[in-house]
Amino acid sequence: MEKLTQQEEQAMQAVWKIGEGNVKSFMQALEEPFPPYTTLASTIKNLEKKGYLQSRLIGNSYLYAPAITEEAYKQKFMGNVVKDYFENSYKELVSFFVEKNKISADELKEIIGLIEKKDQ
């Protein structure tokens, strides 16, 4: 599975939000500023070539649907981020966010609660 560009990730966010749809429906799910229609159409085609989307022809237009779930994408690429930048340690990842003041003590307590609940 190939890493997506920022533009491709934004398009995939719209696809995951809509489910199955055409380029116009994905355009409406994006936040402003909207890319040109032709740029989005090109991005959608690239996502299909990369295996992230599947398409079917209905009349004279294509409907696209995700070929991978958002959860599967997150799992794959968050795992790579942890491996590549945090010595394969989620503890290092959390420590990084603590040091950068990107996570509060209350949020950490909430995370610990989630972990403890899952272990029960």
Rosetta silent file (secondary structure, phi, psi, omega in degrees, C-alpha in Angstrom):
SEQUENCE: MEKLTQQEEQAMQAVWKIGEGNVKSFMQALEEPFPPYTTLASTIKNLEKKGYLQSRLIGNSYLYAPAITEEAYKQKFMGNVVKDYFENSYKELVSFFVEKNKISADELKEIIGLIEKKDQ
SCORE:     score description
SCORE:     0.000 S_00000001
   1 L     0.000  123.636 -176.968    0.000    0.000    0.000 S_00000001
   2 L   -84.194  139.857  176.893    1.505    3.269   -1.158 S_00000001
   3 L   -63.980  141.591 -179.406    1.548    6.358    1.078 S_00000001
   4 L   -91.677  150.631  172.349   -0.866    9.043   -0.062 S_00000001
   5 L   -75.086  168.452  178.154   -0.056   12.669   -0.769 S_00000001
   6 H   -59.751  -41.954  178.965   -1.859   15.343    1.226 S_00000001
   7 H   -62.540  -41.922  179.046   -4.153   16.003   -1.745 S_00000001
   8 H   -67.562  -39.345  177.779   -4.943   12.287   -2.049 S_00000001
   9 H   -63.170  -40.097  177.663   -5.616   12.001    1.684 S_00000001
  10 H   -63.033  -41.670  177.960   -8.062   14.906    1.494 S_00000001
  11 H   -63.909  -42.212  179.702   -9.846   13.223   -1.398 S_00000001
  12 H   -64.646  -35.765  176.516   -9.971    9.934    0.516 S_00000001
  13 H   -58.697  -42.518  178.159  -11.459   11.737    3.531 S_00000001
  14 H   -65.579  -41.128  179.969  -14.279   12.916    1.249 S_00000001
  15 H   -63.998  -46.728  179.452  -14.711    9.414   -0.193 S_00000001
  16 H   -62.275  -34.621  179.309  -14.869    7.826    3.266 S_00000001
  17 H   -67.902  -43.566 -176.277  -17.400   10.474    4.314 S_00000001
  18 H   -81.805  -39.709 -172.190  -19.647    9.921    1.275 S_00000001
  19 L    94.270 -112.651  177.179  -19.122    6.201    0.718 S_00000001
  20 L   -99.547  136.923  179.551  -19.930    5.613   -2.924 S_00000001
  21 E  -175.011 -177.715  177.954  -20.251    8.588   -5.224 S_00000001
  22 L  -104.050  177.039 -176.785  -19.018   10.533   -8.201 S_00000001
  23 H   -58.120  -40.808 -179.117  -16.393   13.271   -8.363 S_00000001
  24 H   -61.260  -41.934 -179.852  -19.034   15.979   -7.920 S_00000001
  25 H   -67.646  -35.227  177.132  -20.338   14.420   -4.685 S_00000001
  26 H   -68.329  -37.288  178.254  -16.796   14.142   -3.328 S_00000001
  27 H   -58.126  -42.131 -178.035  -16.174   17.789   -4.236 S_00000001
  28 H   -68.588  -22.370 -179.934  -19.152   18.794   -2.090 S_00000001
  29 H   -86.087  -10.127  179.325  -17.732   16.859    0.872 S_00000001
  30 L   -81.008  158.821  175.227  -14.418   18.758    0.767 S_00000001
  31 L   -90.995  153.126  177.969  -13.717   21.884    2.763 S_00000001
  32 L   -69.616  150.436   -0.649  -13.000   25.188    1.061 S_00000001
  33 L   -77.028  135.354 -178.911  -10.961   26.162   -0.819 S_00000001
  34 L   -75.634  141.428  173.501  -12.111   23.519   -3.278 S_00000001
  35 L   -72.283  161.097  173.814   -9.636   22.184   -5.810 S_00000001
  36 L   -59.322  147.622 -178.680  -10.571   22.549   -9.474 S_00000001
  37 H   -53.045  -44.811 -176.890  -12.930   19.768  -10.603 S_00000001
  38 H   -65.050  -33.860  177.519  -10.354   18.404  -13.055 S_00000001
  39 H   -66.004  -45.281  178.533   -7.710   18.219  -10.308 S_00000001
  40 H   -64.268  -42.029  178.962  -10.028   16.235   -8.051 S_00000001
  41 H   -60.040  -41.382  177.912  -11.035   13.966  -10.948 S_00000001
  42 H   -64.385  -43.090  178.537   -7.351   13.309  -11.641 S_00000001
  43 H   -62.300  -42.247  178.891   -6.692   12.610   -7.959 S_00000001
  44 H   -61.616  -44.276  177.942   -9.617   10.170   -7.858 S_00000001
  45 H   -60.981  -42.100  177.908   -8.236    8.331  -10.910 S_00000001
  46 H   -62.730  -39.801  178.096   -4.801    8.127   -9.250 S_00000001
  47 H   -64.371  -35.474  176.675   -6.382    6.714   -6.098 S_00000001
  48 H   -66.490  -44.538  179.384   -8.085    4.077   -8.203 S_00000001
  49 H   -61.554  -35.259 -179.769   -4.765    3.180   -9.881 S_00000001
  50 L   -78.424   -8.259  177.850   -3.115    2.887   -6.459 S_00000001
  51 L    91.963    9.063  179.621   -5.849    0.502   -5.326 S_00000001
  52 L   -84.846  -22.929 -179.536   -7.541    2.790   -2.801 S_00000001
  53 E  -126.680  153.928  169.679  -10.745    3.129   -4.825 S_00000001
  54 E  -122.738  153.825 -177.111  -12.833    0.867   -6.979 S_00000001
  55 E  -132.591  160.000  171.911  -15.179    2.095   -9.674 S_00000001
  56 E  -145.056  143.531 -177.817  -18.165    0.986  -11.649 S_00000001
  57 E   -88.560  124.083  175.660  -19.714    2.530  -14.715 S_00000001
  58 E  -121.039  111.759 -175.163  -23.355    3.559  -14.376 S_00000001
  59 L    64.023 -119.000  179.449  -24.695    4.947  -17.643 S_00000001
  60 L  -114.035   20.641  178.321  -21.998    7.310  -18.807 S_00000001
  61 E  -135.113  153.339 -178.797  -20.487    8.175  -15.436 S_00000001
  62 E   -95.472  138.763  170.256  -18.296    6.393  -12.920 S_00000001
  63 E  -107.272  135.763 -178.766  -19.174    5.802   -9.304 S_00000001
  64 E  -114.945  146.475  177.551  -16.252    5.333   -6.960 S_00000001
  65 E  -139.982  152.385  179.573  -16.154    3.576   -3.613 S_00000001
  66 E   -65.561  138.600  175.502  -13.365    3.018   -1.110 S_00000001
  67 L   -98.392   -7.413  178.880  -11.421   -0.205   -1.572 S_00000001
  68 L  -137.864  142.348  179.011   -9.831    0.245    1.871 S_00000001
  69 L   -77.902  157.429  176.712  -11.425    1.389    5.105 S_00000001
  70 H   -61.306  -39.282  179.310  -10.310    4.519    6.871 S_00000001
  71 H   -61.329  -44.320  179.448   -9.434    2.372    9.886 S_00000001
  72 H   -63.782  -39.680  178.208   -7.160    0.095    7.830 S_00000001
  73 H   -63.618  -47.781  179.970   -5.397    3.127    6.345 S_00000001
  74 H   -59.786  -44.801 -177.996   -4.850    4.701    9.769 S_00000001
  75 H   -60.629  -45.275 -178.377   -3.574    1.449   11.221 S_00000001
  76 H   -64.437  -49.520 -172.554   -1.075    0.922    8.409 S_00000001
  77 H   -84.548  -26.345  172.669    0.349    4.425    8.306 S_00000001
  78 H   -69.525  -37.761  175.745    0.287    5.217   12.006 S_00000001
  79 H   -59.844  -40.728  177.673    2.241    2.013   12.507 S_00000001
  80 H   -66.247  -39.242  178.712    4.791    3.251    9.963 S_00000001
  81 H   -62.555  -46.159 -179.986    5.056    6.642   11.689 S_00000001
  82 H   -62.763  -43.178 -179.780    5.709    4.969   15.029 S_00000001
  83 H   -65.492  -47.116 -172.812    8.251    2.614   13.458 S_00000001
  84 H   -77.935  -31.697 -172.208   10.055    5.272   11.409 S_00000001
  85 H  -115.881  -14.712 -174.721   10.058    8.214   13.837 S_00000001
  86 L  -129.451   31.234  176.096    9.594    6.802   17.351 S_00000001
  87 L    52.649   34.913  179.395   11.817    3.706   17.415 S_00000001
  88 L    59.406   31.895 -176.918    8.725    1.492   17.095 S_00000001
  89 L  -125.180  117.910  176.212    7.587    2.671   20.540 S_00000001
  90 H   -69.121  -27.248  175.228    4.145    4.092   21.229 S_00000001
  91 H   -61.708  -43.179  177.417    5.533    5.267   24.567 S_00000001
  92 H   -62.554  -38.300  177.504    8.016    7.430   22.637 S_00000001
  93 H   -60.767  -48.999 -179.957    5.140    8.774   20.540 S_00000001
  94 H   -64.403  -41.894  178.455    3.153    9.778   23.634 S_00000001
  95 H   -59.046  -40.603  177.965    6.280   11.242   25.261 S_00000001
  96 H   -58.132  -47.173 -178.771    6.852   13.369   22.174 S_00000001
  97 H   -68.475  -33.522  176.122    3.352   14.838   22.411 S_00000001
  98 H   -64.451  -47.810 -178.643    3.739   15.424   26.155 S_00000001
  99 H   -62.399  -33.339 -179.452    7.035   17.267   25.634 S_00000001
 100 L   -88.505    7.930 -179.092    5.501   19.430   22.900 S_00000001
 101 L    56.069   37.726  179.650    2.501   20.241   25.142 S_00000001
 102 L   -99.827   -4.172  179.065    0.155   18.658   22.595 S_00000001
 103 L  -141.898  136.279 -175.935   -1.529   16.382   25.140 S_00000001
 104 L   -95.037  167.392  177.005   -2.777   17.280   28.595 S_00000001
 105 H   -61.047  -39.245  179.373   -2.701   15.333   31.860 S_00000001
 106 H   -64.122  -40.225  178.290   -6.482   14.942   31.640 S_00000001
 107 H   -66.087  -38.783  176.657   -6.176   13.483   28.128 S_00000001
 108 H   -63.638  -41.505  177.210   -3.488   11.078   29.339 S_00000001
 109 H   -61.083  -39.989  178.362   -5.745    9.984   32.216 S_00000001
 110 H   -63.832  -41.721  178.040   -8.525    9.403   29.696 S_00000001
 111 H   -63.857  -43.639  177.931   -6.187    7.302   27.536 S_00000001
 112 H   -60.782  -41.695  177.058   -5.102    5.272   30.577 S_00000001
 113 H   -59.608  -41.476  177.995   -8.770    4.726   31.403 S_00000001
 114 H   -63.704  -41.190  179.611   -9.385    3.430   27.878 S_00000001
 115 H   -65.593  -46.026 -179.380   -6.428    1.050   28.152 S_00000001
 116 H   -63.934  -39.438  179.098   -7.520   -0.238   31.561 S_00000001
 117 H   -64.059  -39.993 -179.761  -11.092   -0.694   30.353 S_00000001
 118 H   -68.270  -33.012 -179.291   -9.879   -2.673   27.347 S_00000001
 119 H   -73.836  -14.884 -177.746   -7.700   -4.922   29.565 S_00000001
 120 L   -77.889    0.000    0.000  -10.696   -5.951   31.712 S_00000001
